[in-house]
C-alpha cells in the first residue's frame, strides 16, 4: 500500500472517528485483496473478513469514496442467477422500472431493497485488472458476491460453454462451434451484459446457412437478438465495436442442471449493501451532494421504516426562557437526535420546525433509535432545571418512492403520510408505531426491554383511508 493511499485512509478514519486498531485491520485486508475482488468490494463481507464492525467499515468506504480512494458503483442484480446485469457510477443512472438479465433472458423489477446492490472499487497504483484470462475471476466479478450459488453457476458455465472468444476493441474474430439438434444455446457477453438466443435450424435451412454469420457487439448489445445456425459445424464472425476488451461465450442451456442448482428454492442472498441501506446511511448523505440528481428521479422501495419526531412544549419554552435559550435547546436536540440516528444505521432526511424525519432500513433499527432518542432527550433536558421539553415519536413501515426533492433525496408516498400522522397521536415521552412494525416479534421485545408498557389502540388518521 502506497503512502498516498495510507494518508487518504487516515483522513477518512479521522472523519468518521475510526480508531487506529480498526484502521490497521482495514488497511491490511485491503492490501491483501486480489485485484478482481478489490474491483467490486462488498463492504459487509470485507468487514467480517477484516474483523471490524460492519457500519464502521461502511463509513470508512463512504468517506474514502468522497476522498477519491474508492469508486462507488450501483449494480443491478438478477434475483435468479445473481448476475450483475448492469452497473452505474451514479444513482440517477439506475434503472427505475425493470432490469433485463442477459444470462437468464428475463426481466426483474428494479427495487432499492434487493435488486440494487452497491459496491466499492479499489485500484492500487500501477495495478491492472485482467478478467479475460481467468474465467473464475471473470465470473466472480460479474456476479453478486452475496449470491449463494455462485460456485455452482461457475461450474455450470464452465461445463456448458461450447465456444468462446476474446476480442479487443475493434477486433473481429471467428467463433467456431458444433451445434447439436434438440439443444438450446445462448451467446453471452458479461462485459456489456448482452445476450442473443441461438436457434438450431432444420435440415432444409442447412444449405442456406453454410457460411459464417456476422454479428457485431455494441454497447447496446449484439446486432441480432436471435441467430439461426444449422446442425453440425458452424461459425460466428464477431466484431467488437465497443471501446473495451470483451469475452463472448456460447453457452448450452440445460434446464435440468439449472433446476438442480436452484433445488433449494429461490436464492437467499447473503448480507450485502443494498441501495436502500446506503441511502439511509448518514455518512453517505453527509458526504455526497444529492441535489445534482435527475430532477424526475423516482426509485422504488418495497419497505422502508420512517420515523417522525416533534417537541411538545417548545412554544412555551420560547416564552419562558427567551428566543436564544430555546433556540439553543432545539439545536442541541437536533444534534442529539442526528447522532442517535447515525448510531442506529439510519439517516436524518430533513427537519421541519422542531420536527425530524428519519429513515431506517428496517423496523428494529428504527425502534431502537426511538428508544435511544427518549434517553438522549432526558439527558439533554436534565441539566435545564424543571423546564423539560417532551419528545413525541411515531413510526411506520411500508413501500415508498425515493425522489429528488431539489436539495436532497427525499421519500414520498402514503407510508410517509401515515408515519407523520402516527407521530401526531403521541404525547410527550410516547413512542407510537403501527402494526407494520409491531407485527415483528423483535420490536415489542425491544420496547418491553426498555420499560415501555405497550398497548394496542385503533385510531383514525386524518387524510388516510381505512
C-alpha positions in Angstrom: 0.0 0.0 0.0 1.4 3.4 -1.0 2.0 6.3 1.4 -0.7 8.3 -0.5 -3.3 5.5 0.0 -2.4 5.2 3.7 -2.7 9.0 4.1 -6.1 9.1 2.5 -7.3 6.2 4.7 -6.1 8.1 7.7 -8.1 11.2 6.6 -11.2 9.0 6.1 -10.7 7.5 9.5 -10.4 10.9 11.1 -13.7 12.0 9.5 -15.7 9.0 10.9 -13.9 8.7 14.3 -12.3 5.3 13.5 -9.6 4.1 16.0 -6.1 3.1 15.0 -6.5 -0.6 15.5 -9.6 -0.7 13.3 -7.9 1.4 10.6 -4.9 -1.0 10.7 -7.1 -4.1 10.2 -9.0 -2.3 7.4 -5.7 -1.3 5.6 -4.1 -4.7 5.9 -7.1 -6.5 4.5 -7.5 -4.0 1.7 -3.8 -4.5 0.7 -4.3 -8.3 0.6 -7.3 -8.4 -1.7 -6.9 -10.0 -5.2 -7.4 -7.4 -7.9 -10.6 -8.9 -9.2 -12.1 -8.8 -5.6 -10.8 -5.3 -5.0 -12.6 -4.2 -8.1 -16.0 -4.9 -6.5 -15.9 -4.9 -2.7 -18.9 -5.9 -0.6 -18.2 -3.7 2.5 -20.0 -6.1 4.9 -18.2 -9.2 3.7 -15.0 -7.1 3.8 -15.7 -6.1 7.4 -16.3 -9.7 8.5 -13.1 -10.9 6.9 -11.1 -8.0 8.4 -12.6 -8.5 11.9 -14.1 -5.0 12.2 -17.6 -3.6 12.7 -19.7 -3.5 9.5 -21.1 0.0 9.9 -17.6 1.3 10.7 -16.2 -0.3 7.6 -19.1 1.2 5.6 -18.3 4.7 6.9 -14.7 4.2 6.0 -15.6 3.2 2.5 -18.0 6.1 2.1 -15.5 8.7 3.3 -12.8 7.0 1.3 -15.0 7.4 -1.8 -15.6 11.0 -1.0 -11.8 11.5 -0.9 -11.3 9.7 -4.2 -9.7 6.5 -2.9 -12.7 4.2 -3.9 -15.2 4.3 -6.8 -18.8 3.8 -5.8 -20.8 1.5 -8.1 -24.6 0.8 -8.2 -25.1 -2.7 -9.5 -28.4 -4.0 -10.8 -28.7 -7.7 -9.8 -30.7 -10.5 -11.3 -32.6 -12.1 -8.4 -32.5 -15.6 -10.0 -28.8 -16.1 -11.1 -27.1 -13.2 -9.2 -25.6 -11.7 -12.3 -24.7 -8.0 -12.3 -26.9 -7.2 -15.3 -25.9 -3.5 -15.4 -23.8 -1.2 -13.4 -23.7 2.6 -12.9 -21.5 5.1 -11.2 -24.3 7.5 -10.4 -27.7 6.9 -8.7 -29.7 8.6 -11.3 -28.4 6.1 -13.9 -30.1 3.2 -12.0 -33.0 1.6 -13.9 -36.2 3.0 -12.5 -38.6 0.2 -13.6 -37.0 -3.0 -14.5 -33.7 -4.7 -15.5 -33.0 -7.4 -18.0 -30.7 -10.3 -17.4 -28.8 -11.4 -20.5 -28.0 -14.8 -18.9 -31.5 -15.7 -17.8 -33.1 -13.7 -20.6 -35.7 -12.4 -18.2 -36.8 -9.1 -16.7 -36.9 -8.3 -13.0 -38.1 -5.3 -11.1 -35.6 -2.6 -10.1 -36.0 -2.1 -6.4 -33.6 -0.5 -4.0 -34.3 -3.1 -1.3 -32.7 -6.1 -3.1 -32.1 -5.8 -6.8 -29.9 -2.7 -6.4 -26.6 -3.5 -4.8 -23.7 -1.1 -4.0 -20.0 -2.0 -4.1 -16.7 -0.1 -3.8 -13.8 -0.4 -6.3 -10.2 0.0 -5.3 -7.4 0.1 -7.8 -3.9 0.1 -6.3 -1.5 2.4 -8.1 0.1 0.6 -11.0 -2.3 -2.4 -11.0 -4.3 -3.7 -13.9 -7.5 -5.7 -13.9 -7.2 -8.7 -16.3 -10.5 -10.5 -16.4 -10.1 -12.2 -19.7 -7.5 -14.9 -18.8 -9.2 -16.4 -15.7 -12.8 -17.4 -16.0 -13.3 -17.8 -12.3 -12.2 -14.2 -11.8 -14.4 -13.1 -14.7 -17.5 -14.8 -13.3 -16.7 -13.6 -9.8 -16.6 -10.0 -11.0 -19.9 -10.2 -12.8 -21.8 -11.9 -10.1 -23.1 -10.6 -6.8 -20.6 -11.5 -4.0 -23.5 -12.4 -1.8 -25.2 -14.8 -4.2 -25.4 -18.3 -2.6 -25.0 -20.4 -5.7 -22.0 -18.6 -7.3 -19.7 -21.6 -7.4 -22.4 -23.8 -8.8 -23.1 -21.3 -11.6 -19.4 -21.0 -12.4 -19.2 -24.8 -12.7 -22.3 -24.8 -14.9 -20.9 -22.1 -17.2 -17.5 -23.9 -17.5 -19.1 -27.2 -18.2 -21.6 -26.0 -20.8 -19.5 -23.4 -22.6 -19.2 -24.8 -26.2 -17.1 -22.0 -27.6 -15.6 -18.7 -26.6 -13.5 -15.8 -28.0 -11.8 -12.7 -26.6 -11.9 -9.5 -28.6 -10.1 -6.3 -28.2 -11.8 -3.0 -29.2 -12.4 -3.0 -33.0 -11.2 -6.6 -33.4 -13.0 -9.3 -35.5 -12.7 -13.0 -34.8 -14.5 -16.2 -35.7 -16.2 -18.4 -33.1 -16.2 -22.0 -34.3 -18.7 -24.4 -32.7 -20.6 -27.5 -33.2 -24.4 -27.3 -32.9 -26.4 -30.3 -31.9 -30.1 -30.9 -32.7 -32.5 -30.6 -29.8 -30.2 -28.3 -27.8 -30.7 -24.7 -26.8 -27.9 -22.2 -26.8 -27.3 -18.6 -25.8 -24.5 -16.2 -26.9 -23.3 -14.1 -23.9 -21.0 -11.2 -23.2 -21.0 -10.3 -19.5 -18.7 -7.3 -20.2 -21.6 -5.5 -21.9 -24.5 -7.5 -20.3 -25.5 -8.7 -23.8 -27.2 -11.9 -24.9 -28.6 -13.5 -28.1 -30.6 -16.7 -28.5 -29.3 -19.3 -30.9 -31.9 -21.2 -32.9 -30.9 -24.6 -34.3 -32.2 -24.7 -38.0 -33.7 -27.8 -39.5 -32.1 -29.7 -42.4 -33.9 -27.6 -45.0 -32.2 -24.5 -43.8 -28.7 -26.0 -43.6 -27.6 -25.2 -47.2 -28.8 -21.6 -46.8 -26.6 -21.0 -43.8 -23.3 -22.6 -45.0 -21.1 -19.5 -44.3 -20.1 -17.7 -41.2 -22.8 -15.4 -39.8 -21.6 -11.9 -39.0 -22.5 -10.3 -35.7 -21.4 -7.0 -34.2 -21.3 -6.2 -30.5 -22.0 -2.6 -29.5 -22.6 -1.0 -26.1 -26.4 -1.6 -26.7 -25.9 -5.4 -27.3 -25.5 -7.8 -30.2 -26.7 -6.7 -33.7 -29.2 -9.6 -33.6 -31.1 -10.9 -30.7 -31.7 -14.2 -32.4 -29.4 -16.2 -34.6 -30.2 -19.3 -36.7 -27.5 -21.9 -37.3 -27.6 -25.3 -38.9 -26.9 -28.6 -37.1 -23.3 -29.5 -37.1 -20.2 -27.3 -37.6 -20.9 -23.6 -37.7 -19.2 -20.3 -37.3 -20.0 -16.9 -36.0 -17.9 -13.9 -37.1 -17.9 -11.4 -34.2 -16.8 -7.8 -34.3 -16.3 -5.8 -31.1 -17.5 -2.3 -31.7 -17.2 -1.3 -28.0 -14.3 0.6 -26.5 -13.4 -2.2 -24.1 -12.0 -5.8 -24.3 -14.8 -8.4 -24.2 -15.2 -12.1 -23.7 -18.0 -13.7 -25.7 -19.1 -17.2 -24.8 -21.6 -19.7 -26.4 -23.5 -21.4 -23.7 -25.5 -24.6 -23.8 -28.8 -24.2 -21.8 -29.5 -27.4 -19.8 -32.6 -26.9 -17.8 -32.2 -30.0 -15.6 -28.8 -28.7 -14.4 -30.3 -25.2 -13.8 -33.1 -26.7 -11.7 -30.6 -28.7 -9.7 -28.7 -25.5 -8.8 -32.0 -23.9 -7.6 -33.5 -27.0 -6.0 -33.1 -25.5 -2.5 -35.5 -22.8 -3.6 -35.2 -19.1 -4.7 -31.7 -17.7 -3.8 -31.5 -16.1 -0.4 -28.7 -13.6 -0.8 -26.2 -13.1 2.0 -25.5 -9.8 3.7 -24.7 -7.0 1.2 -25.0 -3.3 0.9 -28.3 -2.6 -0.9 -29.3 0.7 -2.4 -31.8 1.2 0.4 -29.2 0.6 3.1 -26.8 3.1 1.6 -29.4 5.8 1.1 -30.2 5.5 4.8 -26.6 5.8 5.8 -25.9 9.2 7.4 -22.3 9.3 6.3 -23.4 8.9 2.7 -25.9 11.7 3.0 -23.3 13.9 4.6 -20.6 13.2 2.1 -22.4 13.3 -1.3 -24.5 16.1 -2.7 -27.7 14.6 -4.0 -29.1 17.8 -5.5 -27.4 17.0 -8.8 -29.6 14.0 -9.4 -32.0 13.9 -12.4 -35.0 16.2 -11.5 -37.5 13.4 -12.2 -35.7 10.6 -10.3 -38.1 8.0 -8.9 -36.7 4.8 -7.4 -38.9 2.2 -5.7 -38.6 0.7 -2.2 -40.6 -2.3 -1.1 -40.3 -1.5 2.6 -38.9 1.5 4.5 -39.2 2.4 8.2 -39.9 6.1 8.7 -39.6 7.9 12.0 -41.1 11.3 12.8 -40.5 13.3 16.0 -41.8 16.6 17.4 -41.2 18.6 20.5 -44.2 19.1 22.8 -43.9 22.4 24.8 -41.3 24.1 22.6 -43.6 27.1 22.0 -44.0 27.6 25.8 -40.2 27.2 26.2 -39.6 30.3 24.0 -41.9 32.3 26.3 -40.3 31.0 29.5 -36.6 31.2 28.6 -36.4 33.5 25.6 -35.5 33.0 22.0 -31.8 32.4 22.4 -32.1 29.7 25.1 -34.9 28.0 23.4 -33.1 28.1 20.1 -30.0 26.5 21.7 -32.1 23.7 23.2 -33.8 23.0 19.8 -30.4 22.9 18.1 -28.9 20.7 20.8 -31.9 18.3 20.4 -31.4 18.2 16.6 -27.7 17.3 17.2 -28.5 14.6 19.7 -31.2 13.0 17.5 -28.9 13.0 14.5 -26.2 11.2 16.5 -28.8 8.6 17.6 -29.9 8.1 14.0 -26.3 7.7 12.9 -25.6 5.2 15.7 -28.6 3.1 14.7 -27.8 2.8 10.9 -30.3 5.4 9.8 -30.3 8.8 8.1 -31.8 12.1 9.0 -33.9 13.0 6.0 -34.9 16.5 7.0 -36.0 18.8 9.8 -39.3 20.8 9.8 -39.5 23.4 12.5 -38.9 21.4 15.7 -39.7 18.1 13.9 -37.4 15.5 12.5 -37.9 12.9 9.7 -35.5 9.9 9.7 -35.4 6.7 7.7 -34.1 3.2 8.5 -33.7 0.0 6.5 -35.8 -2.0 9.0 -38.1 -1.7 12.0 -35.6 -3.0 14.5 -33.2 -0.1 13.8 -36.0 2.4 13.8 -37.5 1.2 17.1 -34.1 1.0 18.8 -33.4 4.6 17.6 -36.7 5.8 19.0 -35.9 4.4 22.4 -32.4 5.9 22.4 -33.9 9.3 21.4 -36.0 9.3 24.5 -32.9 8.6 26.6 -31.0 11.3 24.9 -33.8 13.9 25.4 -34.0 13.0 29.1 -30.3 13.6 29.5 -30.5 16.8 27.5 -33.3 18.3 29.5 -32.0 17.1 32.8 -29.5 20.0 33.0 -32.1 22.7 32.3 -34.0 22.9 35.6 -37.6 21.9 35.6 -38.3 23.1 32.1 -38.3 19.7 30.4 -39.4 19.6 26.8 -41.1 16.3 25.8 -40.3 14.4 22.6 -43.0 12.6 20.6 -42.1 9.8 18.2 -44.1 8.0 15.6 -43.0 5.1 13.3 -44.5 3.3 10.3 -43.1 1.0 7.6 -44.2 0.3 4.1 -43.4 0.9 0.4 -42.1 4.3 -0.7 -40.5 6.2 -3.6 -37.1 7.8 -3.4 -37.4 11.2 -5.2 -35.2 14.2 -5.9 -36.6 16.9 -3.7 -34.4 19.6 -5.1 -31.9 19.9 -2.3 -31.7 16.3 -1.2 -33.1 12.8 -1.7 -36.5 12.5 0.0 -39.2 9.9 0.3 -42.7 10.1 -1.0 -45.9 8.1 -0.7 -48.6 7.0 1.7 -46.1 5.4 4.1 -44.6 8.9 4.7 -48.1 10.3 5.3 -49.0 7.6 7.8 -45.7 7.9 9.7 -46.2 11.7 10.1 -49.8 11.2 11.3 -48.8 8.5 13.8 -46.4 10.9 15.4 -49.3 13.2 15.9 -51.0 10.6 18.1 -48.1 10.5 20.5 -47.9 12.5 23.7 -44.6 13.7 25.3 -42.4 10.7 26.1 -44.6 8.4 23.9 -43.5 6.1 21.0 -46.4 5.3 18.7 -45.9 2.8 16.0 -48.2 0.9 13.6 -48.8 -2.8 13.3 -46.5 -2.8 10.3 -43.7 -2.6 12.9 -45.4 -4.2 15.9 -46.0 -7.4 13.9 -42.3 -8.1 14.0 -41.6 -10.0 17.2 -38.3 -8.2 17.8 -39.9 -4.8 18.0 -42.2 -5.5 21.0 -39.3 -7.2 22.7 -37.1 -4.1 22.3 -39.9 -1.9 23.7 -40.5 -4.2 26.7 -36.8 -4.4 27.5 -36.7 -0.6 27.6 -39.6 -0.5 30.0 -42.4 0.6 27.7 -45.8 -0.8 28.5 -47.3 -1.2 25.1 -51.0 -1.3 24.4 -52.9 -1.6 21.1 -55.3 1.1 20.0 -57.4 1.9 16.9 -57.0 5.4 15.6 -58.4 7.2 12.5 -55.6 9.1 10.8 -56.6 12.4 9.0 -56.3 12.0 5.2 -55.7 8.3 5.4 -58.5 5.9 4.3 -59.0 2.7 6.2 
